[in-house]
Amino acid sequence: MTPLQRARRHLKAHPLVLDVALAAAVLLCMLGASFVDPHGKHGGGWTARTPDALSLVLMVLSSAALTLRRRAPMKVLAFTGVASLVESVTADPRAPVAMSAVIALYTVASTTDRPTTLRVGLLTMTVLTGSAMLAGPLPWYAQENLGIFAWTGMAATAGDAVRSRRGFIDAMRERAERAERTREEEARRRVAEERLRIARDLHDVVAHHIALVNVQAGVAAHVMDKRPDQAKEALAHVREASRSALNELRATVGLLRQSGDPEAPTEPAPGLHRLDELVGTFHSAGLQVEVARADQDTTLPAAIDLAAYRVIQEALTNVQKHAGAEAKAEVSVVRVGPNIEITVLDNGPGKGEGQDGPEEGGGHGLLGMRERVTAVGGGCSAGPRYGGGFRVHAILPVKSRPRPADGAGTPVPRTA
């Protein structure tokens, strides 16, 4: 974080400090301008002058009132307006006390609605300009009088523009957050509905055929010795029922496959023993990956080994997709007590990489990663790193543990 960013964050956390600094700056500007006479004597050039005591008092009081401009903007505007009015009517030579009223009017315009800004701005402009033109010591067409008119108008306009922009940004942020929440809720709802539908299908497919297999197997066992022909017939029914169950299960599971997927896997499920091969594929794609392992040749259950492999695969895929062409990734696999910890770091800008929920293209990479780890009794976290880049960290048990019961906030397994 740069010093400018730290200073900006500090000022946002302590707005009174900013108001005090602004009031001091306004006081210095008013004091500096009050000692300069732009007209000079006898129509000459710029000369020095000495403001009277009343002008000095009004400048100090009006600038001090600006420290309260956030707490009571209307009252501060009224006070600085009265001070400017008194100074413009009584003081000669005139001091720029109206500068504090301009700041106060800007504050009112930036914190209220447009109708209020219009009414208050016109009133302030009319009163200050009219009093300076009609009752002041200078001619009505003097540049000081016209300056009051211009500066009050610009203060009201600038404040209203800042308020409108702030409101627009807040509305866009709220809309984005609402859309994100809606998208996540819709994704969860669809996953839950798909789970329920598949559960019903599997129940319908399995229940009938397994019950039939059970009955026919019991018949075969009962008549095996006395009536072998009838036992063979029962076993034929068992074979037919099991074949039908397998065919229907294959059709149901086929609904979960994407177009282009192989009909059935013909090789063992991947695991950490294939980590070097996985890293090599990313090296071939141009991604620099460094691997550090300290798992002491730990043998993992098949489900946990697969989950560890998929976490690393998904994390490196996100780095390849989102972190930029010059990004580097670091993978560490460490055995810590009864767990194995997997960490994937990158140094890329991470555009869209750390978003919870659907990624580009409609996937659910991070959500699916968490669900896979949770399903084997582990935990997973993912988010931006301090100073840039992204971090994925997963803790998996070395021995299989049952998945915790579903509850509030527990993700459901991804089905598609």
C-alpha positions as CSV (number, residue, x, y, z in Angstrom):
1,M,0.0,0.0,0.0
2,T,1.4,3.4,-1.0
3,P,1.7,6.3,1.4
4,L,-1.1,8.1,-0.4
5,Q,-3.4,5.2,0.0
6,R,-2.6,4.9,3.7
7,A,-3.2,8.6,4.1
8,R,-6.5,8.4,2.3
9,R,-7.7,5.4,4.4
10,H,-6.7,7.3,7.6
11,L,-8.6,10.3,6.6
12,K,-11.7,8.2,5.8
13,A,-11.5,6.6,9.2
14,H,-11.0,10.1,10.9
15,P,-13.1,12.6,9.0
16,L,-12.8,15.3,11.7
17,V,-9.0,15.4,10.9
18,L,-9.9,16.2,7.3
19,D,-12.4,18.9,8.3
20,V,-9.9,20.6,10.7
21,A,-7.3,20.6,7.9
22,L,-9.8,22.0,5.5
23,A,-10.8,24.8,8.0
24,A,-7.1,25.7,8.5
25,A,-6.5,25.9,4.8
26,V,-9.6,28.1,4.2
27,L,-8.5,30.4,7.1
28,L,-5.0,30.7,5.6
29,C,-6.5,31.5,2.1
30,M,-8.8,34.1,3.6
31,L,-6.0,35.7,5.7
32,G,-3.7,35.8,2.7
33,A,-6.4,37.4,0.4
34,S,-7.4,39.9,3.1
35,F,-4.0,41.5,3.1
36,V,-3.9,42.1,-0.6
37,D,-5.8,44.9,-2.4
38,P,-6.3,44.1,-6.1
39,H,-7.3,47.7,-6.9
40,G,-4.6,49.6,-5.2
41,K,-4.6,53.3,-4.4
42,H,-5.7,55.7,-7.0
43,G,-6.3,52.9,-9.5
44,G,-2.9,51.4,-9.2
45,G,-1.8,47.8,-9.2
46,W,-1.9,45.3,-6.4
47,T,-0.9,46.7,-3.0
48,A,-0.9,45.5,0.7
49,R,-3.6,46.4,3.1
50,T,-4.7,45.8,6.7
51,P,-8.1,44.3,7.3
52,D,-10.1,45.6,10.3
53,A,-10.6,43.7,13.5
54,L,-14.2,42.7,12.7
55,S,-13.1,41.0,9.5
56,L,-10.4,39.0,11.3
57,V,-12.8,37.8,13.9
58,L,-15.4,36.8,11.2
59,M,-12.8,34.9,9.3
60,V,-11.6,33.0,12.3
61,L,-15.2,32.1,13.4
62,S,-16.5,31.1,10.0
63,S,-13.5,28.9,9.3
64,A,-13.8,27.3,12.8
65,A,-17.4,26.5,12.0
66,L,-16.3,24.4,9.0
67,T,-15.1,21.7,11.4
68,L,-18.7,20.9,12.1
69,R,-19.9,20.9,8.5
70,R,-20.5,17.1,8.4
71,R,-22.5,17.0,11.7
72,A,-24.7,20.1,11.0
73,P,-24.3,21.3,7.4
74,M,-27.4,23.5,7.4
75,K,-26.4,25.3,10.6
76,V,-22.9,25.8,9.5
77,L,-24.1,27.2,6.2
78,A,-26.4,29.6,8.1
79,F,-23.6,30.7,10.4
80,T,-21.1,31.3,7.6
81,G,-23.7,33.0,5.5
82,V,-24.6,35.5,8.2
83,A,-20.8,36.1,8.8
84,S,-20.3,36.8,5.1
85,L,-23.4,39.0,5.0
86,V,-22.1,41.1,8.0
87,E,-18.6,41.3,6.5
88,S,-19.8,42.4,3.1
89,V,-22.0,45.2,4.4
90,T,-19.8,46.6,7.2
91,A,-16.2,45.9,6.4
92,D,-14.0,48.2,4.3
93,P,-11.7,47.0,2.9
94,R,-13.6,43.8,2.4
95,A,-12.2,40.4,3.4
96,P,-13.1,37.1,1.6
97,V,-15.2,35.7,4.4
98,A,-17.7,34.4,1.8
99,M,-15.1,31.6,1.0
100,S,-16.3,29.7,4.1
101,A,-19.9,30.1,3.0
102,V,-19.0,28.6,-0.4
103,I,-17.5,25.5,1.3
104,A,-20.5,25.1,3.5
105,L,-22.9,25.4,0.6
106,Y,-20.9,22.7,-1.2
107,T,-21.3,20.4,1.8
108,V,-25.0,21.0,2.0
109,A,-25.4,20.2,-1.8
110,S,-23.3,17.0,-1.5
111,T,-25.3,15.6,1.5
112,T,-28.9,16.5,0.6
113,D,-31.3,16.0,-2.3
114,R,-31.5,18.1,-5.4
115,P,-34.7,20.2,-4.6
116,T,-33.1,21.2,-1.2
117,T,-29.8,22.1,-3.0
118,L,-31.7,24.2,-5.5
119,R,-33.7,26.1,-2.9
120,V,-30.7,26.6,-0.5
121,G,-28.3,27.5,-3.3
122,L,-30.6,30.1,-4.9
123,L,-31.3,31.6,-1.4
124,T,-27.6,31.8,-0.5
125,M,-26.6,33.2,-3.9
126,T,-29.4,35.8,-3.9
127,V,-28.8,37.0,-0.3
128,L,-25.0,37.2,-0.4
129,T,-24.8,38.7,-3.9
130,G,-27.7,41.1,-3.5
131,S,-26.4,42.4,-0.1
132,A,-22.9,42.9,-1.5
133,M,-24.2,44.8,-4.5
134,L,-26.8,46.9,-2.8
135,A,-25.4,47.6,0.7
136,G,-21.6,47.0,0.3
137,P,-19.0,49.7,0.0
138,L,-18.0,48.7,-3.6
139,P,-19.9,49.4,-6.8
140,W,-22.5,46.8,-7.7
141,Y,-20.6,45.7,-10.7
142,A,-17.3,45.1,-8.8
143,Q,-15.6,41.8,-9.5
144,E,-15.8,40.8,-5.9
145,N,-19.6,40.9,-6.1
146,L,-19.7,39.0,-9.3
147,G,-17.2,36.5,-7.8
148,I,-19.6,35.8,-4.9
149,F,-22.4,35.0,-7.5
150,A,-20.1,32.7,-9.5
151,W,-18.6,30.8,-6.6
152,T,-21.8,30.1,-4.8
153,G,-23.3,28.8,-8.0
154,M,-20.4,26.6,-8.7
155,A,-20.4,25.3,-5.1
156,A,-24.0,24.2,-5.4
157,T,-23.5,22.6,-8.8
158,A,-20.3,20.7,-7.8
159,G,-21.9,19.4,-4.6
160,D,-24.9,18.2,-6.4
161,A,-22.7,16.4,-9.0
162,V,-20.7,14.7,-6.2
163,R,-23.9,13.6,-4.5
164,S,-25.3,12.2,-7.8
165,R,-22.1,10.3,-8.5
166,R,-21.9,8.9,-5.0
167,G,-25.5,7.8,-5.2
168,F,-24.9,6.2,-8.6
169,I,-21.9,4.2,-7.4
170,D,-23.8,3.0,-4.3
171,A,-26.7,1.9,-6.5
172,M,-24.4,0.0,-8.8
173,R,-22.6,-1.6,-5.9
174,E,-25.9,-2.6,-4.3
175,R,-27.2,-4.0,-7.6
176,A,-24.0,-6.0,-8.1
177,E,-24.2,-7.5,-4.6
178,R,-27.9,-8.3,-5.1
179,A,-27.2,-9.9,-8.4
180,E,-24.4,-12.0,-6.9
181,R,-26.6,-13.2,-4.0
182,T,-29.4,-14.0,-6.5
183,R,-27.0,-16.0,-8.7
184,E,-25.7,-18.0,-5.8
185,E,-29.1,-18.7,-4.5
186,E,-30.3,-19.8,-7.9
187,A,-27.3,-22.1,-8.3
188,R,-27.9,-23.7,-4.9
189,R,-31.6,-24.1,-5.7
190,R,-30.9,-25.8,-9.1
191,V,-28.3,-28.1,-7.5
192,A,-30.7,-29.1,-4.8
193,E,-33.5,-29.8,-7.3
194,E,-31.1,-31.8,-9.4
195,R,-30.0,-33.9,-6.4
196,L,-33.6,-34.6,-5.5
197,R,-34.5,-35.6,-9.1
198,I,-31.5,-37.9,-9.4
199,A,-32.2,-39.4,-6.0
200,R,-35.7,-40.3,-7.1
201,D,-34.5,-41.8,-10.3
202,L,-31.9,-43.9,-8.6
203,H,-34.4,-45.1,-6.0
204,D,-36.9,-46.1,-8.7
205,V,-34.2,-47.8,-10.7
206,V,-32.5,-49.7,-7.9
207,A,-35.4,-50.5,-5.5
208,H,-37.4,-52.7,-7.8
209,H,-34.5,-54.6,-9.3
210,I,-32.6,-55.1,-6.1
211,A,-35.8,-56.4,-4.4
212,L,-36.4,-58.8,-7.3
213,V,-32.8,-60.0,-7.1
214,N,-33.1,-60.5,-3.4
215,V,-36.3,-62.6,-3.8
216,Q,-35.0,-64.7,-6.6
217,A,-31.7,-65.3,-4.8
218,G,-33.6,-66.5,-1.8
219,V,-35.7,-68.9,-4.0
220,A,-32.5,-70.2,-5.6
221,A,-30.9,-70.9,-2.3
222,H,-34.0,-72.6,-1.0
223,V,-34.5,-75.0,-4.0
224,M,-30.8,-75.4,-5.0
225,D,-30.5,-79.0,-3.6
226,K,-34.0,-80.4,-4.3
227,R,-35.0,-78.7,-7.5
228,P,-31.9,-77.5,-9.4
229,D,-33.9,-76.7,-12.5
230,Q,-36.0,-74.2,-10.6
231,A,-32.8,-72.8,-9.0
232,K,-31.3,-72.2,-12.4
233,E,-34.4,-70.4,-13.5
234,A,-34.3,-68.2,-10.4
235,L,-30.6,-67.4,-11.0
236,A,-31.5,-66.5,-14.6
237,H,-34.0,-64.1,-13.3
238,V,-31.4,-62.7,-11.0
239,R,-29.0,-62.2,-13.9
240,E,-31.7,-60.5,-16.0
241,A,-32.8,-58.2,-13.2
242,S,-29.2,-57.2,-12.4
243,R,-28.5,-56.5,-16.1
244,S,-31.6,-54.3,-16.3
245,A,-30.6,-52.5,-13.2
246,L,-27.1,-51.8,-14.6
247,N,-28.5,-50.6,-17.9
248,E,-30.9,-48.2,-16.2
249,L,-28.2,-47.0,-13.9
250,R,-25.9,-46.4,-16.8
251,A,-28.6,-44.4,-18.5
252,T,-29.3,-42.3,-15.4
253,V,-25.6,-41.5,-14.8
254,G,-25.3,-40.7,-18.5
255,L,-27.6,-37.8,-18.0
256,L,-24.9,-36.2,-15.8
257,R,-22.3,-36.4,-18.5
258,Q,-21.4,-33.4,-20.7
259,S,-21.3,-33.7,-24.5
260,G,-18.0,-35.1,-25.6
261,D,-17.3,-37.0,-22.3
262,P,-16.0,-40.6,-22.7
263,E,-18.6,-43.3,-22.3
264,A,-16.8,-44.7,-19.2
265,P,-13.4,-44.3,-17.6
266,T,-10.9,-46.9,-18.6
267,E,-8.1,-45.9,-16.2
268,P,-7.7,-45.6,-12.4
269,A,-8.9,-42.4,-10.8
270,P,-6.2,-39.7,-10.6
271,G,-4.4,-38.8,-7.4
272,L,-1.3,-37.1,-6.0
273,H,0.9,-39.8,-7.6
274,R,0.0,-38.1,-10.9
275,L,0.8,-34.6,-9.7
276,D,4.0,-34.3,-11.8
277,E,2.0,-35.2,-14.9
278,L,-0.6,-32.6,-14.1
279,V,2.0,-29.9,-13.5
280,G,3.7,-30.9,-16.8
281,T,0.4,-30.2,-18.7
282,F,0.4,-26.7,-17.3
283,H,4.1,-26.2,-18.1
284,S,3.2,-27.2,-21.7
285,A,0.5,-24.5,-21.7
286,G,3.0,-21.8,-20.6
287,L,2.3,-21.6,-16.9
288,Q,5.2,-21.6,-14.5
289,V,4.5,-23.9,-11.6
290,E,6.7,-24.8,-8.7
291,V,5.9,-27.8,-6.5
292,A,7.0,-28.5,-2.9
293,R,6.0,-31.7,-1.2
294,A,6.5,-32.8,2.4
295,D,3.9,-35.5,2.7
296,Q,6.4,-38.3,3.5
297,D,4.9,-40.6,0.9
298,T,1.6,-40.6,2.7
299,T,-0.9,-43.2,1.4
300,L,-4.3,-41.6,1.1
301,P,-7.7,-43.2,0.7
302,A,-9.0,-43.1,-2.9
303,A,-11.6,-40.4,-2.3
304,I,-9.3,-38.1,-0.4
305,D,-6.5,-38.7,-3.0
306,L,-8.9,-37.8,-5.8
307,A,-10.1,-34.7,-3.9
308,A,-6.5,-33.5,-3.4
309,Y,-5.8,-33.9,-7.0
310,R,-8.9,-32.1,-8.1
311,V,-8.3,-29.2,-5.8
312,I,-4.8,-28.6,-7.3
313,Q,-6.2,-29.1,-10.8
314,E,-9.0,-26.6,-10.4
315,A,-6.7,-24.0,-8.7
316,L,-4.1,-24.2,-11.4
317,T,-6.8,-24.0,-14.0
318,N,-8.1,-20.8,-12.4
319,V,-4.5,-19.4,-12.5
320,Q,-4.2,-20.3,-16.2
321,K,-7.6,-18.7,-17.0
322,H,-7.6,-15.6,-14.8
323,A,-4.1,-14.7,-13.5
324,G,-2.5,-13.4,-16.7
325,A,0.2,-14.6,-19.1
326,E,3.1,-13.7,-16.7
327,A,1.7,-15.3,-13.6
328,K,3.5,-17.9,-11.6
329,A,2.0,-20.6,-9.3
330,E,3.3,-22.4,-6.3
331,V,1.9,-25.7,-5.1
332,S,2.7,-27.2,-1.7
333,V,1.5,-30.5,-0.3
334,V,2.4,-30.9,3.4
335,R,1.5,-33.6,6.0
336,V,0.5,-31.9,9.3
337,G,-0.5,-34.4,12.0
338,P,-3.6,-36.3,11.0
339,N,-4.2,-34.0,8.0
340,I,-2.6,-33.2,4.7
341,E,-2.6,-29.5,3.7
342,I,-2.6,-28.3,0.1
343,T,-1.8,-24.7,-0.8
344,V,-1.8,-23.1,-4.3
345,L,-0.6,-19.5,-4.6
346,D,-0.2,-17.2,-7.6
347,N,1.0,-13.7,-8.2
348,G,-1.4,-12.6,-10.9
349,P,-3.9,-9.7,-10.8
350,G,-6.7,-12.3,-10.3
351,K,-9.5,-10.7,-12.5
352,G,-12.6,-12.6,-11.5
353,E,-10.6,-15.3,-10.0
354,G,-11.7,-14.9,-6.4
355,Q,-15.4,-14.6,-7.0
356,D,-17.6,-17.0,-5.1
357,G,-20.2,-18.5,-7.3
358,P,-20.3,-19.0,-11.0
359,E,-17.2,-18.2,-13.0
360,E,-17.0,-17.1,-16.6
361,G,-18.7,-19.5,-18.8
362,G,-21.2,-20.6,-16.2
363,G,-19.0,-22.9,-14.2
364,H,-18.9,-23.3,-10.4
365,G,-15.2,-24.0,-9.9
366,L,-14.6,-22.7,-6.4
367,L,-17.9,-23.8,-5.1
368,G,-17.4,-27.3,-6.5
369,M,-13.9,-27.4,-5.0
370,R,-15.3,-26.6,-1.5
371,E,-18.1,-29.1,-1.9
372,R,-15.6,-31.9,-2.9
373,V,-13.4,-31.2,0.1
374,T,-16.3,-31.0,2.5
375,A,-17.7,-34.3,1.2
376,V,-14.6,-36.1,2.5
377,G,-14.6,-34.3,5.9
378,G,-12.1,-31.5,5.1
379,G,-12.1,-27.8,4.8
380,C,-11.3,-25.4,2.0
381,S,-10.8,-21.6,1.7
382,A,-10.0,-19.4,-1.3
383,G,-9.5,-15.7,-1.7
384,P,-7.2,-12.9,-2.8
385,R,-3.7,-12.6,-1.2
386,Y,-2.5,-9.4,0.6
387,G,-0.5,-7.5,-2.0
388,G,-1.9,-9.3,-5.0
389,G,-2.5,-12.7,-6.3
390,F,-4.8,-15.5,-5.1
391,R,-4.6,-18.3,-2.5
392,V,-6.4,-21.7,-2.3
393,H,-5.9,-23.7,0.9
394,A,-7.4,-27.1,1.6
395,I,-7.1,-29.3,4.6
396,L,-7.9,-33.0,4.0
397,P,-7.9,-35.8,6.6
398,V,-5.4,-38.6,6.0
399,K,-8.1,-41.1,7.0
400,S,-11.6,-41.0,5.7
401,R,-14.2,-39.4,7.9
402,P,-17.9,-39.3,7.4
403,R,-19.3,-36.1,5.9
404,P,-20.9,-33.8,8.5
405,A,-24.7,-33.6,8.5
406,D,-26.3,-31.1,6.2
407,G,-27.2,-27.9,7.9
408,A,-27.4,-24.2,7.4
409,G,-24.7,-23.0,5.2
410,T,-23.5,-26.5,4.2
411,P,-22.9,-26.7,0.5
412,V,-24.5,-29.4,-1.6
413,P,-22.5,-31.5,-4.0
414,R,-22.3,-30.3,-7.5
415,T,-24.1,-32.5,-10.0
416,A,-23.5,-30.8,-13.3
